[in-house]
Protein backbone atom coordinates (compact mmCIF):
# COMPACT_ATOMS: atom_id res chain seq x y z
CA UNK A 1 0.00 0.00 0.00
CA UNK A 2 0.95 3.66 -0.20
CA UNK A 3 0.15 6.51 2.17
CA UNK A 4 -0.10 9.14 -0.57
CA UNK A 5 -0.40 9.38 -4.33
CA UNK A 6 2.22 12.14 -4.36
CA UNK A 7 5.89 11.59 -5.22
CA UNK A 8 9.05 13.71 -5.25
CA UNK A 9 10.47 11.82 -8.26
CA UNK A 10 9.31 11.27 -11.85
CA UNK A 11 10.75 7.85 -12.70
CA UNK A 12 10.72 6.99 -16.39
CA UNK A 13 9.49 3.47 -15.66
CA UNK A 14 6.83 4.42 -13.10
CA UNK A 15 3.63 2.38 -13.33
CA UNK A 16 1.89 4.85 -11.01
CA UNK A 17 1.42 7.12 -14.03
CA UNK A 18 -1.11 4.55 -15.24
CA UNK A 19 -2.90 4.19 -11.89
CA UNK A 20 -4.74 7.49 -11.53
CA UNK A 21 -7.89 7.38 -9.42
CA UNK A 22 -9.86 9.81 -7.26
CA UNK A 23 -7.38 11.21 -4.74
CA UNK A 24 -8.33 11.21 -1.08
CA UNK A 25 -6.18 11.98 1.95
CA UNK A 26 -4.99 9.24 4.28
CA UNK A 27 -4.62 11.05 7.61
CA UNK A 28 -3.62 9.75 11.04
CA UNK A 29 -7.14 8.71 12.04
CA UNK A 30 -7.65 6.82 8.77
CA UNK A 31 -4.36 4.93 8.91
CA UNK A 32 -4.67 4.07 12.60
CA UNK A 33 -8.16 2.66 12.03
CA UNK A 34 -6.85 0.68 9.07
CA UNK A 35 -3.92 -0.75 11.04
CA UNK A 36 -6.17 -1.74 13.94
CA UNK A 37 -8.55 -3.49 11.53
CA UNK A 38 -5.65 -5.18 9.73
CA UNK A 39 -4.32 -6.56 12.99
CA UNK A 40 -7.80 -7.69 14.07
CA UNK A 41 -8.51 -9.65 10.87
CA UNK A 42 -5.08 -11.30 10.86
CA UNK A 43 -3.02 -9.38 8.29
CA UNK A 44 0.55 -10.65 8.63
CA UNK A 45 2.49 -7.92 6.82
CA UNK A 46 2.17 -4.50 5.21
CA UNK A 47 4.65 -3.18 2.67
CA UNK A 48 4.57 0.57 2.06
CA UNK A 49 5.30 0.39 -1.65
CA UNK A 50 2.65 1.22 -4.22
CA UNK A 51 1.54 4.20 -6.31
CA UNK A 52 3.09 7.00 -4.23
CA UNK A 53 6.16 7.84 -2.13
CA UNK A 54 4.98 6.96 1.37
CA UNK A 55 8.03 8.48 3.09
CA UNK A 56 6.85 12.01 2.22
CA UNK A 57 3.49 11.48 3.91
CA UNK A 58 3.16 13.26 7.29
CA UNK A 59 1.86 9.99 8.78
CA UNK A 60 4.72 7.78 7.53
CA UNK A 61 6.74 7.48 10.73
CA UNK A 62 3.68 6.93 12.91
CA UNK A 63 2.33 4.31 10.50
CA UNK A 64 5.49 2.19 10.67
CA UNK A 65 5.70 2.37 14.45
CA UNK A 66 1.99 1.78 15.08
CA UNK A 67 1.84 -1.18 12.71
CA UNK A 68 4.85 -2.73 14.42
CA UNK A 69 3.31 -2.19 17.86
CA UNK A 70 0.21 -4.07 16.68
CA UNK A 71 2.32 -7.08 15.69
CA UNK A 72 2.22 -6.52 11.92
CA UNK A 73 5.41 -7.11 9.92
CA UNK A 74 6.10 -3.66 8.42
CA UNK A 75 8.23 -2.98 5.36
CA UNK A 76 9.09 -0.02 3.14
CA UNK A 77 9.93 0.43 -0.54
CA UNK A 78 11.14 3.96 -1.30
CA UNK A 79 13.42 6.16 -3.37
CA UNK A 80 15.24 6.76 -0.08
CA UNK A 81 15.77 10.50 -0.45
CA UNK A 82 14.17 11.83 2.74
CA UNK A 83 15.20 9.03 5.13
CA UNK A 84 18.13 10.72 6.83
CA UNK A 85 20.09 9.21 9.71
CA UNK A 86 17.72 10.50 12.41
CA UNK A 87 14.66 9.05 10.73
CA UNK A 88 16.43 5.78 9.97
CA UNK A 89 17.42 5.37 13.61
CA UNK A 90 13.79 5.85 14.57
CA UNK A 91 12.12 3.44 12.12
CA UNK A 92 14.59 0.65 11.31
CA UNK A 93 13.92 -1.17 14.61
CA UNK A 94 10.26 -1.44 13.55
CA UNK A 95 10.83 -2.84 10.05
CA UNK A 96 11.24 -6.30 8.54
CA UNK A 97 12.82 -4.89 5.39
CA UNK A 98 13.74 -1.50 3.95
CA UNK A 99 14.26 -1.45 0.18
CA UNK A 100 15.56 1.51 -1.84
CA UNK A 101 14.64 1.79 -5.50
CA UNK A 102 17.82 3.07 -7.11
CA UNK A 103 17.68 2.03 -10.75
CA UNK A 104 21.06 3.39 -11.83
CA UNK A 105 24.62 3.33 -10.50
CA UNK A 106 25.89 6.63 -11.91
CA UNK A 107 24.65 10.17 -11.05
CA UNK A 108 23.87 11.35 -14.59
CA UNK A 109 21.96 8.23 -15.59
CA UNK A 110 20.24 8.18 -12.18
CA UNK A 111 18.87 11.66 -12.85
CA UNK A 112 17.67 10.64 -16.32
CA UNK A 113 16.05 7.35 -15.32
CA UNK A 114 14.65 8.40 -11.94
CA UNK A 115 13.45 11.87 -12.97
CA UNK A 116 15.52 13.41 -10.18
CA UNK A 117 18.45 15.77 -9.56
CA UNK A 118 21.99 14.41 -9.88
CA UNK A 119 22.86 15.55 -6.36
CA UNK A 120 20.02 13.41 -5.00
CA UNK A 121 21.98 10.33 -6.08
CA UNK A 122 24.74 11.22 -3.61
CA UNK A 123 22.24 11.93 -0.82
CA UNK A 124 20.51 8.58 -1.33
CA UNK A 125 23.86 6.77 -1.30
CA UNK A 126 24.73 8.47 1.99
CA UNK A 127 21.35 7.52 3.44
CA UNK A 128 21.97 3.88 2.48
CA UNK A 129 25.42 3.96 4.10
CA UNK A 130 23.87 5.37 7.28
CA UNK A 131 21.19 2.67 7.36
CA UNK A 132 23.75 -0.10 6.94
CA UNK A 133 25.78 1.39 9.81
CA UNK A 134 22.73 1.74 12.06
CA UNK A 135 21.75 -1.88 11.42
CA UNK A 136 25.22 -3.16 12.31
CA UNK A 137 25.74 -0.88 15.31
CA UNK A 138 22.44 -1.95 16.85
CA UNK A 139 22.39 -5.55 15.62
CA UNK A 140 18.97 -5.03 14.04
CA UNK A 141 17.21 -7.89 12.21
CA UNK A 142 15.90 -5.58 9.43
CA UNK A 143 16.98 -6.47 5.89
CA UNK A 144 18.27 -3.51 3.88
CA UNK A 145 18.10 -3.89 0.11
CA UNK A 146 18.36 -2.07 -3.20
CA UNK A 147 16.08 -2.56 -6.19
CA UNK A 148 16.60 -1.92 -9.88
CA UNK A 149 13.52 -1.73 -12.08
CA UNK A 150 15.12 -2.75 -15.36
CA UNK A 151 13.97 -1.62 -18.76
CA UNK A 152 16.17 -2.86 -21.62
CA UNK A 153 17.44 0.65 -22.32
CA UNK A 154 18.93 0.80 -18.80
CA UNK A 155 21.29 -2.10 -19.54
CA UNK A 156 24.35 0.14 -19.22
CA UNK A 157 23.53 0.59 -15.51
CA UNK A 158 23.35 -3.07 -14.47
CA UNK A 159 27.04 -3.46 -13.61
CA UNK A 160 27.61 0.06 -12.19
CA UNK A 161 24.67 -0.45 -9.84
CA UNK A 162 25.75 -3.95 -8.83
CA UNK A 163 29.21 -2.57 -8.02
CA UNK A 164 27.69 0.38 -6.14
CA UNK A 165 25.77 -2.06 -3.99
CA UNK A 166 28.96 -3.98 -3.28
CA UNK A 167 30.52 -0.71 -2.09
CA UNK A 168 27.54 0.43 0.00
CA UNK A 169 27.07 -3.03 1.58
CA UNK A 170 23.29 -3.50 1.84
CA UNK A 171 22.09 -7.09 2.19
CA UNK A 172 21.04 -7.39 -1.43
CA UNK A 173 20.35 -5.82 -4.81
CA UNK A 174 17.33 -7.25 -6.62
CA UNK A 175 17.01 -6.65 -10.37
CA UNK A 176 13.48 -7.01 -11.68
CA UNK A 177 11.57 -6.55 -14.92
CA UNK A 178 9.38 -3.52 -15.61
CA UNK A 179 5.63 -4.14 -15.73
CA UNK A 180 3.42 -2.56 -18.39
CA UNK A 181 -0.32 -2.31 -18.90
CA UNK A 182 -2.30 -4.30 -21.46
CA UNK A 183 -1.96 -1.43 -23.96
CA UNK A 184 1.83 -1.24 -23.62
CA UNK A 185 1.77 2.44 -22.64
CA UNK A 186 5.21 2.35 -20.97
CA UNK A 187 6.72 0.79 -24.09
CA UNK A 188 8.56 -2.10 -22.44
CA UNK A 189 10.29 -4.21 -25.12
CA UNK A 190 10.24 -7.62 -23.40
CA UNK A 191 12.09 -9.33 -26.25
CA UNK A 192 15.07 -7.01 -25.71
CA UNK A 193 15.78 -8.37 -22.22
CA UNK A 194 17.53 -11.33 -23.86
CA UNK A 195 20.44 -9.13 -24.91
CA UNK A 196 21.13 -8.33 -21.24
CA UNK A 197 21.49 -11.87 -19.90
CA UNK A 198 25.30 -11.88 -19.90
CA UNK A 199 25.44 -8.58 -17.99
CA UNK A 200 22.88 -9.84 -15.50
CA UNK A 201 24.88 -13.00 -14.86
CA UNK A 202 28.03 -10.91 -14.46
CA UNK A 203 26.18 -8.76 -11.92
CA UNK A 204 25.17 -11.88 -9.97
CA UNK A 205 28.84 -12.88 -9.84
CA UNK A 206 29.54 -9.78 -7.72
CA UNK A 207 27.66 -11.43 -4.84
CA UNK A 208 29.62 -12.36 -1.75
CA UNK A 209 28.83 -13.81 1.67
CA UNK A 210 27.14 -10.62 2.92
CA UNK A 211 25.83 -9.03 -0.29
CA UNK A 212 23.64 -10.80 -2.84
CA UNK A 213 22.74 -9.70 -6.35
CA UNK A 214 19.44 -11.40 -7.16
CA UNK A 215 17.96 -11.34 -10.67
CA UNK A 216 14.25 -12.15 -10.97
CA UNK A 217 14.91 -14.48 -13.89
CA UNK A 218 11.46 -16.08 -13.92
CA UNK A 219 9.80 -12.77 -14.77
CA UNK A 220 12.57 -11.37 -16.99
CA UNK A 221 12.54 -14.55 -19.08
CA UNK A 222 8.73 -14.64 -19.29
CA UNK A 223 8.63 -11.98 -22.06
CA UNK A 224 5.62 -10.40 -20.36
CA UNK A 225 3.51 -13.54 -20.85
CA UNK A 226 1.36 -15.50 -18.37
CA UNK A 227 0.71 -19.23 -18.32
CA UNK A 228 -2.63 -18.80 -16.49
CA UNK A 229 -5.91 -16.96 -17.12
CA UNK A 230 -7.54 -16.72 -13.68
CA UNK A 231 -6.44 -14.46 -10.83
CA UNK A 232 -6.51 -16.28 -7.47
CA UNK A 233 -4.13 -14.04 -5.50
CA UNK A 234 -6.23 -11.19 -4.02
CA UNK A 235 -7.52 -13.02 -0.91
CA UNK A 236 -3.87 -13.56 0.03
CA UNK A 237 -2.48 -10.16 -0.94
CA UNK A 238 -4.55 -7.02 -1.53
CA UNK A 239 -3.20 -3.67 -2.69
CA UNK A 240 -4.15 -0.20 -1.48
CA UNK A 241 -3.59 2.99 -3.44
CA UNK A 242 -2.23 6.13 -1.82
CA UNK A 243 -5.77 7.44 -2.24
CA UNK A 244 -7.09 4.78 0.16
CA UNK A 245 -8.60 2.70 -2.64
CA UNK A 246 -8.67 -1.07 -1.99
CA UNK A 247 -8.25 -3.22 -5.12
CA UNK A 248 -7.11 -6.74 -6.05
CA UNK A 249 -3.95 -5.39 -7.68
CA UNK A 250 -2.24 -2.08 -8.36
CA UNK A 251 -2.77 -2.62 -12.08
CA UNK A 252 -6.48 -2.16 -11.41
CA UNK A 253 -6.26 1.16 -9.52
CA UNK A 254 -7.11 3.33 -12.52
CA UNK A 255 -10.68 4.60 -12.71
CA UNK A 256 -11.16 2.64 -15.95
CA UNK A 257 -11.20 -0.51 -13.77
CA UNK A 258 -13.87 0.65 -11.32
CA UNK A 259 -15.69 -2.66 -11.57
CA UNK A 260 -12.77 -4.19 -9.65
CA UNK A 261 -12.68 -1.56 -6.87
CA UNK A 262 -13.68 -2.92 -3.47
CA UNK A 263 -13.91 0.23 -1.35
CA UNK A 264 -11.83 2.99 0.19
CA UNK A 265 -10.40 3.09 3.72
CA UNK A 266 -10.94 6.87 3.85
CA UNK A 267 -14.71 6.24 3.67
CA UNK A 268 -15.08 2.75 5.20
CA UNK A 269 -13.44 0.57 7.80
CA UNK A 270 -11.10 -1.96 6.21
CA UNK A 271 -12.69 -4.88 8.06
CA UNK A 272 -16.08 -3.90 6.63
CA UNK A 273 -14.64 -3.75 3.10
CA UNK A 274 -13.17 -7.26 3.18
CA UNK A 275 -16.33 -8.71 4.71
CA UNK A 276 -18.62 -7.04 2.17
CA UNK A 277 -20.56 -8.57 -0.71
CA UNK A 278 -18.63 -6.25 -3.04
CA UNK A 279 -15.30 -7.78 -2.00
CA UNK A 280 -16.49 -11.30 -2.77
CA UNK A 281 -18.11 -10.25 -6.05
CA UNK A 282 -14.73 -8.98 -7.26
CA UNK A 283 -12.71 -11.93 -5.90
CA UNK A 284 -15.08 -14.51 -7.39
CA UNK A 285 -15.18 -12.75 -10.76
CA UNK A 286 -11.37 -12.73 -11.05
CA UNK A 287 -11.25 -16.47 -10.35
CA UNK A 288 -14.03 -17.27 -12.82
CA UNK A 289 -13.96 -18.16 -16.55
CA UNK A 290 -15.28 -14.64 -17.22
CA UNK A 291 -11.85 -13.17 -16.45
CA UNK A 292 -8.74 -13.68 -18.57
CA UNK A 293 -5.56 -12.28 -17.05
CA UNK A 294 -3.73 -12.80 -20.34
CA UNK A 295 -5.90 -10.18 -22.05
CA UNK A 296 -7.63 -8.07 -19.40
CA UNK A 297 -4.80 -6.68 -17.26
CA UNK A 298 -1.15 -5.65 -17.42
CA UNK A 299 2.01 -7.73 -17.51
CA UNK A 300 3.50 -9.69 -14.61
CA UNK A 301 1.84 -7.94 -11.68
CA UNK A 302 2.45 -8.38 -7.96
CA UNK A 303 0.04 -11.32 -7.96
CA UNK A 304 1.94 -13.15 -10.70
CA UNK A 305 3.92 -15.68 -8.65
CA UNK A 306 0.93 -16.34 -6.36
CA UNK A 307 -1.23 -17.00 -9.41
CA UNK A 308 1.35 -19.28 -11.06
CA UNK A 309 1.51 -21.37 -7.91
CA UNK A 310 -2.24 -21.54 -7.27
CA UNK A 311 -3.03 -22.20 -10.93
CA UNK A 312 -0.67 -25.16 -10.90
CA UNK A 313 -2.22 -26.44 -7.68
CA UNK A 314 -5.75 -26.11 -9.05
CA UNK A 315 -4.73 -28.00 -12.19
CA UNK A 316 -3.37 -30.84 -10.03
CA UNK A 317 0.25 -30.35 -11.05
CA UNK A 318 1.34 -30.87 -7.43
CA UNK A 319 -0.04 -31.34 -3.93
CA UNK A 320 0.47 -29.28 -0.78
CA UNK A 321 2.13 -31.08 2.08
CA UNK A 322 2.55 -29.53 5.54
CA UNK A 323 6.09 -28.42 6.29
CA UNK A 324 6.89 -29.47 9.85
CA UNK A 325 8.64 -26.78 11.87
CA UNK A 326 8.08 -23.97 9.32
CA UNK A 327 6.80 -21.01 11.34
CA UNK A 328 7.20 -18.05 8.98
CA UNK A 329 7.20 -17.51 5.19
CA UNK A 330 10.54 -17.88 3.47
CA UNK A 331 9.76 -15.06 1.02
CA UNK A 332 9.50 -12.35 3.65
CA UNK A 333 12.24 -10.05 2.27
CA UNK A 334 11.48 -10.41 -1.41
CA UNK A 335 7.78 -9.63 -1.76
C-alpha positions, 0 to 999 in steps of 0.5 A: 500500500501507499500513504499518498499518491504524491511523489518527489520523483518522476521515474521513467518506468513508473507504473503509477502514471497509469494508476490514476484514481480519485485522490483522497487523503490518508490522515492519522485517524484513517491509517490508525483505524486501518492498522487496527482493523488489519491486525484484528482480521489477521493481516501478517504484513504490510509493505509501504510500496505502491503508487506514491512515495509513502516516506513524504506522507506526514503519517509515515513514521507513525504508521510504521511504528503503530503497525509494528506495535500491533504485531504486523510485519512492516516494510518499506519500498522507497526512493530513499531520499528523505530518510536521513540518519535521524529518521532511519534510527527511529524506524529501522527497529520497527521494520522487517525490510527496507528497500531503496529503488535506485535504478542506476549506479551513476549520477547522470543516468540516475537523474535521467532514469529516476526523474531526479536531480543528480545531487540526490543520487549522492544523498541517497547513497549516503542515506543507504550507508547510514542505514547499513551502519545503524543496522550493524551498530544496533544488531537489528534484524531488518533487511536492507536492500536495493532494487533496480527496475530494469527496462532494456534501455537501462542495460548500461547501468546493471554493472555500475549499480551492482558494483555500487551495492557492493561498495555500499554493503546492503544485504542485497540488490534485486534486479526485476523486470518492468511491468506494463499495462495491457496497452503497452503504454510504458513501451517495455520491449520484453524481447530485448531483455535477452540481450542483457542476460550476460550482464545480468549473470556478471552482476550476480557474480559480484555477490559475496557472503554478505551481499547478494545480487538477485535477478528475478529471472522467472519474470525477466525470461517470461517476455511479459507472458502468463501461463494462467488466465484466472487471478486467485491471488487477491484473498492472500495479498490485496493492494491499497492505493495512496488514495485509500482505494482497496483493489485486487492489484495495483494494475487495477487502480485506474478509474477505468477498472472501477468494476474491480474496486472494493472500497476505500479506507478513507470512507469505510473501515477496512474490516467492513470492506473485506467482509462485504458482498462487493469484496467477494463479487470482485474476488469470485469474478477474477477467479471465474472463466469470465476473467482472462488475465492474459488479455484483461490486465497488465504484464507480470503484476504483484500477484503473478507468482501467487497465481502461477503457484495456485493455478498449478495447484488447481490443475493438479500439477502438485499437492500441498504437504505440511512443512513441519517446523516452518513457522514463517514464510521464506519469502518475507524479504522479497515480496 
